[in-house]
Amino acid sequence: PQFFGRQEQASIDATALSIKGIEQALKVYQLDHGGSYPTTNDGLQSLVTAPSNAPKWKGPYLDDLPKDAWGKPFQYQYPPQHNTAAKKPDIWSSGLDQSNNTADDITNWSKTQ
């Protein structure tokens, strides 16, 4: 039982760390694009391959798109729904249950983990 709790926390921590890495890559992307982040439609793939509408793209900003600790792609939204005050994209994992808007979500707007 103790191992399970530690493994679960390690998965949460690894996923949160991956989100921070994505945020760093997005900051560099933003600098190259006059303060703009990729849209929701362009998504995180814009960090790996140039979108057709990004002539200032100087990437790749990441070698590969990371996945969360459960092997699922991260979710991305810009303009944001949650990070409106910070004016930065929403990035999240649905966590172990793979359902959005549940208690185990790991996000870049909430520090509940």
N, C-alpha and C positions, 0 to 999 in steps of 0.2 A: 504493500500500500504506500509506503513512503517513497519508493522508487517512482510509482506512477505520478505522484504529485510533482516530483522533481522533473520528470520527463515532460510533463504538461507545461510547467513553468519554463523549461528550457526551450520548448517549441514557441511559446509566446514571446520570450526574449529574442529568439532568433528572428522571428517574423517582424518584431518591432525594429530590430536592427536593420533588417532589409528595407523597411520603409524609410528609415533615416538615410540609407544609401541612395534610394531612389530620389528622395528629396534633394540630396546634394547634386545628383546628376541633373535634376530639373532646374536647379539654380544656375548651373553652367549653361544649360539650354536657354534659359531666360536671358542671361547676359548676352548671348549671341543673337538673340531675337528681339532686341530693343525692349525688354521687359515683359514680353509675352510668353506664356506657357503654351504647350500643345493643347488643342481643344479636346473635349471628350472624344470626338470622332477620330482624331488623330491618335489619341491615347498614348500610352507608355511606349508603344512601338516606335514613336518618334525619337526615342532615345537610342535606338539601335539602327534604324534605317530612316533616311530622309523622306519626310512627307513631300508630296508633289508641290505643295504651296509654301515651302520654306526655303527660299533661295539663300538665306544666311546660315543654313545648317552647316555646322563644322564638326559633326560627330563622326563616329559613334560616341555617345556619351556614356554608354554601358556596352560591354562586350555581348552580353546576353541579358534578356529580361529575367530577373530573379522570380522565383515562385515562393509562396509561403511555406511554412514548415510541413504542410499537409499536401504539398505538390500542386497547389492551385495557383493560377495567375493572380496577381494583385489587381484590384479594381481601382479605377481612376475617374475623377470627374473634375472638369474645368470648363466653365466657371464653377466654383465650388458651391455646395449647398451648406456645408458646415464651417469651412474656413473663410467665411466672408470678411470678417474683421481683419484677418491676417493677409487676405488677398492671395492665398496660395491654394494649390489644388488639393482636393480631397483624395487620399490614398488609403485603402483599407483591404484587410483580409476578413473573410467571413468566419475565420477560426475553424475549430474542430468540427462544428456542426454544419458548416458550409451554408448557413442561412444568414442573409443580411438582417441587420437591425435586431440582433440578439445579444445577450450578455457577453458572449465570448468573442465578439468582433474585436479586431485589433486595428486601430485607426491612428491617423496623424492629427486628430482633433480632440481626442479624449485621452486622459492619462489615468484611466481606471484600472489598467493592468498592474 
